[in-house]
Amino acid sequence: MNFLNILTQLAEVDSDVLDRLNPRRAVFASLGTVAKRSALAATPVLLASMFQKAYAGTNAGNPVDVFNYALTLEQLEADFYNKVQASPFFLTASAADQAAIKQISKHETAHVALLTTVVQGIGGTPVTGNTFKTSVFATLTSFAAQLQVAQLLEDTGVRAYKGRATDLQGIADVNIPGVGTINPLESALRIHSVEARHAAHIRGMRMQTAWISGTGDLDTQATYQGATPESNTTQAGYNLTMAGVITPSVTYSATDVAAAFDEILTPAEVLAIAMPLIGA
Amino acid sequence: MPIPFSAAPSALADYPPRPVDAGRRSFVKYAGATAAALALAGCKKHQQIPGVVEVGSGDAGALNFAYAQEQLQAAFYAQVLAGDYFRNLAAGSAEQQVFTDIARHERIHTDFLKALIIQGKATPIQVLTVDFSAVNFGDRHAVLSTAQLLEDTGVAAYNGVARFFTVPAYLLLAAKIVSVEARHAALIRDLLTPNSFVANDVVTLAEGTSLERPQTPSQVAAIFNTFLAPGSTLDVTGLY
């Protein structure tokens, strides 16, 4: 749950958030033109600058509230993996699987740290204590059951990011004094592909294919359905399973075509999946 | 936890400074304002280098860059499937299924991108001639390490070229493909080195941010060109 997911969640608390961000070129043009090149760490600075501008002079909320909301969601994911590691079932996992969960957990913790820094950096007090709902976690009575949820969370993350990619299209590179230059779309996609790597590995731990083919054991779950389900076989108007549609005399199976493309989830679809998992 | 903003990974410092959209704007400006001859000249950003495949600029350039990548990957996996390493795998083994699936995905991506370019009334680049003569297709480590390089670079290629799309549908389609490439990359990495799916050489966990490491189209092309024959190497300078 990162940049695009944050936008998705923000759209829920502030349905105008994307409109606020809409005069994007003006917003980003005003951020300064120092051309010092660097840093992945620029991401929180970008977020802070963007939302400060977007919310300046409005009554819709202040950046501290906005980032604390995003931080809440990052804490949910980080807490889920912490709960997994603290659970007695974790010890039933192989050493390799334990190591993988620890590595993914470090990523989520890093995201929490980034957003915490952002909130502090803009003068706020970071929220604490937001957790994956204990009553839901208690129903996961094996490491395998926990991995099912991990798979659903990670694949949902991939789809949620993708659903917001075009909202970042056309935003100019941002030069941040003292930090460097980043491209917002590229930064978001670089998070997106990490989510996909997480998802692939978790799926492998569950003996599922790394890609979503429409034939997996969880593929009927909401994570894989939606207005455009992962079983979709039509891209850009081409039904890729029809003989010779894109290449004469070549036919592809629905399984291969579905697996070759990941699809999006809408914000409403993501929220319907995520919200029941958040709580004490 | 404080994040050291000054701790800049070197990879990102390699983006050359460039005025935003300057190339496209100036092209439009001059093409619209001058005679046909000059407009035609404007299509060439520089002297064409013999034996080099120019992917072009803008949406068509980005799509052709993706098409080139998918061609290279599809050709690689076709050779994998014909090679001794793959043929000696036990029937029904996991690795046999993995390479069979990935080969089909890359073939689908290749054919689809070519069709998409034509649908958009642009011209697809030529069918590239690959050169994997340096790869021993009978050796598991050679096959997997080359696959890992191609897949990791492929993810970076899509991430790096995304900014050049102006048509939302193209960006979305590229995003639909890049996460599948990331899934390929993660699995291939795990096959070569268990649990290396998000190792610090591809994801910046060491710097505390956990983002995929970036590569520009020119950095990507330099890697791909090591597997392309003379006459098929890529020139991506039109993208900037």
Interface residues (C-beta under 8 A of the other chain):
Chain A: A35 R37 S38 A39 L40 A41 A42 T43 P44 V45 A96 A99 A100 Q103 I104 K106 H107 A110 H111 A113 L114 T116 T117 V158 Y161 K162 A165 T166 Q169 G170 A172 D173 G178 V179 G180 T181 I182 N183 L185 E186 S187 L189 R190 I191 H192 S193 V194 E195 A196 R197 H198 A199 A200 H201 G204 T209 A210 W211 Q235 A236 G237 Y238 L240 V245 I246 T247 V250 Y252 S253 D256 V257 A259 A260 F261 D262 E263 I264
Chain B: M1 P2 I3 P4 F5 S6 A7 A8 P9 L12 A13 Y15 P17 V20 D21 D101 R104 H105 R107 I108 H109 D111 F112 K114 A115 L116 Q119 V155 Y158 N159 G160 A162 R163 F165 T166 P168 A169 L171 L172 L173 A175 K176 I177 V178 S179 V180 E181 A182 R183 H184 A185 A186 L187 D190 P194 N195 F197 V198 V202 V203 T204 L205 E207 G208 T209 S210 L211 E212 R213 P214
